[in-house]
């Protein structure tokens, strides 16, 4: 099945080693060795929180893409100069990764656990500033479990309009050897500006019962 096969290509995407995000544990306090991301801790649970600017440098509290993952060989870079509405950090939304007749794929290198993942978008190409101008599917998963369809026929312009920042949040996203994100084209090319991850390493994902 296409959705299940795609993650194998993502595994070859050279995510920055987790050792670069080594946690130093001292008396229950967690400090991220790189000093770039914010990690809060209490006695029982360690909360991870960081933001990444895909296709761009560090900006405000966003990390540079290059400090987290390497996408140079896997998708193209688009840079816009126009103003971006509804954001205090427009530079994040002016640089985007996109695929030309191909998937946008990457692995978020976080420890096993459960996270909320917010994918950041802005429609910055005038040719797609209309409903139906850019449509793609969003798949999430892990290298251990494969991919699942999270959103079908996602349309940035329908959600937010043109040149406007928009975040799509997904809760209770499990990580097993990282979190996979795949954007599959339906109309035009998928694109993404960045992402935000927060959650708790070591926590098992919730289970559901069938009746």
Residue pairs with C-beta under 8 A, 6 or more apart in sequence:
3 139
3 146
3 147
3 148
3 149
4 146
4 147
6 103
6 105
6 139
6 147
6 182
6 184
7 141
7 142
7 143
7 146
7 147
7 180
7 182
9 103
9 105
10 105
10 106
10 107
10 143
10 180
10 182
11 107
11 143
13 69
13 70
13 71
13 73
13 74
13 105
13 106
13 107
14 69
14 70
15 68
15 69
15 70
15 106
15 107
15 108
15 109
15 178
16 67
16 68
16 69
16 70
16 109
17 109
18 109
18 111
20 33
20 34
20 67
21 32
21 33
21 34
21 37
21 109
22 33
23 30
23 31
23 32
23 33
23 39
23 46
24 30
24 31
24 33
28 41
28 42
28 43
29 41
30 39
30 40
30 41
30 46
31 39
32 38
32 39
34 67
36 50
36 58
36 63
36 67
37 48
37 49
37 50
37 63
38 49
38 50
38 61
39 46
39 47
39 48
39 49
40 46
40 47
40 49
41 47
45 200
45 202
45 203
46 200
46 201
46 202
47 198
47 199
47 200
48 110
48 111
48 113
48 115
48 197
48 198
48 199
48 200
48 201
49 196
49 197
49 198
50 63
50 68
50 196
50 197
50 198
51 61
51 62
51 63
51 194
51 195
51 196
51 197
52 62
52 63
52 64
52 65
52 68
52 69
52 194
52 195
52 196
52 197
53 59
53 62
53 63
53 64
53 65
53 91
53 92
53 95
53 193
53 194
54 65
54 71
54 95
54 96
54 97
54 106
54 192
54 193
54 194
54 195
55 65
55 71
55 77
55 78
55 79
55 95
55 96
55 97
55 193
56 62
56 64
56 65
56 91
56 92
56 94
56 95
56 194
57 64
58 64
58 67
59 89
59 91
59 92
60 88
60 89
60 92
62 89
62 92
62 194
65 71
65 97
68 108
68 109
69 106
69 107
69 108
69 109
71 97
71 106
74 104
74 105
74 106
75 97
75 98
75 99
75 102
75 104
75 105
76 97
76 98
76 99
76 100
77 95
77 96
77 97
77 98
78 95
78 96
78 97
78 98
78 124
78 125
78 191
79 94
79 95
79 96
80 93
80 94
80 95
80 96
80 124
80 125
80 163
81 94
82 94
82 124
82 163
83 90
83 163
84 90
84 93
84 94
84 122
84 124
84 163
84 164
84 165
85 163
85 164
85 165
86 160
86 164
86 165
86 166
87 93
87 165
90 165
92 120
92 165
92 193
92 194
93 120
93 121
93 122
93 124
93 165
93 193
93 194
94 124
94 193
95 193
96 122
96 124
96 191
96 192
96 193
97 104
97 106
97 191
97 192
98 104
98 189
98 190
98 191
98 192
99 183
99 185
99 189
99 190
99 191
100 189
101 185
101 189
102 185
103 182
103 183
103 184
103 185
103 190
104 181
104 182
104 183
104 190
104 191
104 192
105 180
105 181
105 182
105 183
106 180
106 181
107 143
107 178
107 179
107 180
107 181
108 117
108 175
108 178
108 179
108 180
108 181
108 195
108 197
109 178
110 175
110 178
110 179
110 197
110 199
110 201
111 175
111 201
111 202
112 174
112 175
112 176
112 177
112 201
112 202
113 174
113 175
113 199
113 200
113 201
113 202
113 203
114 172
114 173
114 174
114 175
114 199
114 200
114 203
114 204
114 205
114 206
115 173
115 174
115 175
115 179
115 197
115 198
115 199
115 200
116 169
116 170
116 171
116 172
116 173
116 197
116 198
116 199
117 140
117 169
117 170
117 173
117 179
117 181
117 195
117 196
117 197
118 167
118 168
118 169
118 170
118 195
118 196
118 197
119 138
119 167
119 168
119 170
119 181
119 192
119 195
120 165
120 166
120 167
120 192
120 193
120 194
120 195
120 196
121 156
121 159
121 160
121 165
121 166
121 167
121 168
121 191
121 192
121 193
122 156
122 160
122 163
122 164
122 165
122 166
122 193
123 129
123 133
123 134
123 156
123 157
123 160
123 161
123 162
123 163
123 164
124 162
124 163
125 134
126 162
127 133
127 188
128 134
128 156
128 157
128 188
129 157
129 161
129 162
129 163
130 157
131 155
131 157
131 158
132 155
132 158
132 187
133 155
133 157
133 187
133 188
134 155
134 156
134 157
134 187
134 188
134 189
134 190
134 191
135 153
135 154
135 155
135 186
135 187
135 188
136 153
136 154
136 183
136 184
136 185
136 186
136 187
136 188
136 189
136 190
137 149
137 151
137 152
137 153
137 154
137 183
137 184
137 186
138 149
138 150
138 151
138 154
138 168
138 181
138 182
138 183
139 147
139 148
139 149
139 150
139 180
139 181
139 182
139 183
139 184
140 147
140 148
140 150
140 170
140 173
140 179
140 180
140 181
140 182
141 147
141 148
141 179
141 180
141 182
142 174
142 175
142 176
142 177
142 178
142 179
142 180
143 176
143 177
143 178
143 180
144 176
144 177
145 174
145 176
147 180
147 182
150 170
151 168
153 186
154 168
156 166
156 191
159 166
159 168
160 166
165 193
167 196
172 205
172 206
173 179
173 199
174 205
175 199
175 201
179 197
181 192
181 195
183 190
183 191
183 192
184 190
